Amino acid sequence: MSKSKNKVPFKTRLYAFFVPLFVGLISAILVKYYIITPVHIPNQFMEPTLKNGSTAYFNRLFRSKNLGIGDVVLVRSPLDPQSVLIARIVGKPGDSIYVQKRMVFRNGTLLDPTSFPESASNDIPLIPQGKTESDDMPKLTVPEKSFFLLADNRELGVDSRTLGVIQESQVIATLW
């Protein structure tokens, strides 16, 4: 008495194994580079929000009209399209922004410091304590389809104070 076994061909078993593996791998790559983008934080520009050496995840599926004040975004540098910056939106189209004694004003109202964290570190060489080159900034009105961005660590960060307003088309992703 022998039992008859329905043998599945080796080729079919290989397909059953490798096709889902291949589809899963391609899906993971597409999600990683086109939907959720991991970014290594190479500097202290966004401390205390994003620590130097950590990894932040940015969502590429966003609508510019849904970006709000306080959102952290990944943008292409207006000076070098190969470089990216991370900063916080503090001004939308039509907003009036100015900085006095490190305090940021939007439409004449002081931004709440708890909503926009600042770094507690003041170890900046060659600049006297309590004073930076970007302490004061004259009033600026944000043009249409643009944003005004500031780094959380304003003493070290590169942002709209030096680069000017960032065009809507330069925004790549928002912090996940």
N, C-alpha and C positions, 0 to 999 in steps of 0.2 A: 504494500500500500504506500503509494507515494502521494504526497500532497502536491498539487499543481500550484505553482506560484506565478503570479502575473509579474513578470520582470519588467521594470521600467528601464528603458534604454539609458545607457550612460550619458549620451548626448542630452537627453531630456532632463536628467538630473543636474547636469552642468548648467543648462539654461535656467532651470528653476532656482539655482543658487546664485548665479552671476548676474542675471537680469535685475532682480530686486536690489542687489548690492550696487550695481552700476547706477540704477535710478536713484537710490538713496545718496550715493556719493555726489552725483551731479546736482541733486536738489540741495544738499548741504553747501556745496560751493556757491550755487546761485543765491541762496539765502545769505551766506556770509558776505558776499561782495556786492550784492545788489539790493538787499533789504536791510540786514543788520550788519553794520560795519564796525569791527573792533578797531580801536585806535589806542596805541601805546602813548601814554602821556610823557613826553620827553623833557618837560620843564616845569617850573613852578608858577606859570602864568595864571592858572585857575585854582590855585590853593586858596582856601581850604576845601573847596568843592571837589576838585579832582587832584589827587596827590601825585607828585612826581614819581614816575616808575610804574604807576598802576595802569590798568586797561579800562577804557570806557567804551560803551557800546552805543552806537548812533543809529537811528532809524532813518533810512533813506526814503521811506514812503511817508511823505508829509505834504501838506498844502501850505503854500506861502501865506495864504490869507488866514490860516489857523495859527500862525506863529504869534506869540504874545510877549508882552514885557516880562522879563525874567527867564525866558527860555534860553537854554544853553545850546548853541549851534556850532556846527562844523562848517567852515567856509573856505573857499579858495582865496588866497592872498591876491589883492589887486596888483601888487608889485611883481609877483612871481606865480603864474598859474599852476606851477608844479608843487607849490607849498600850500599847506592848509593851516588854518588857525582855529582855535577853540575860544569862544567868547560868549558873553551873555547879552541878550538884546535888552537895551535900555531905552531905545527910541524907535518908533514906527513912523511911517510917512505922515508928515504934517506936524510932528512933535517938535517942540522947541527944547533943545538940550544945552545946558552949560554947566561948567564945573568951577566951583569956588572953594578954595582951601580944602581940596579933596572931597568936597561934598558935591554930589551930582543932583542937578535939578532937572526935572522933566515938566514942561509946561508950567514953570514957576513953582512947582511943588518938590520939596526934598524927597528923594527916593528913600524908602524905608530901609535902613541898614540891615535889618534882620532878613529881608527878602533878597538882599544882594550882599552876601558875605564878603568880608574883606580879610586879607591875611593879617595875622597878628605879628608876623616877622618884619622887622625893620633893619635887617642886616644888608644894607645897600652900600657898597664902597663908593667913595668919592662924592657922595651927595650927603649934605648935612641931615641929621636926623630930623624928621618932621617936614622935610621939604624935598620935592621931586621936581623934575623938569616939566612934568605934566600936571602940576597942582591946579592951575587955573586954565580955563579954556573959555574963549568968548562964546556968546550965544550962537547957536547954529540951528537952522530949521531943516529937518530931515526931508529930502525930496521924495517924490513918488517912486514906488518900487525900490525903496532903499531902507536900510536899517542902520541905527547907530549902535555899535557894540562896545562893551567894556570887558576887560579881563577882571576876574575877581581879585587877583593880586595886582592892583593898579600900579604899584611901584615898579614892578618888573615886566608886566604884560605889554604885549603889542596889540593895539586895538584901534578903534576909530579916531582916537585922539591924534594918532600919528598917521594912520592910513586913510583917514577920511571915511565917509559913509560907505557901507558895503551894499552893492547892488543885490536885489532879490535873486538874480540869476547866479550869483556866486555862492549862495547857501546850498550846501550839499546834503546835510542831514541834521536832525535834532537829537539831543541826548535821550537815550532810551529810558 
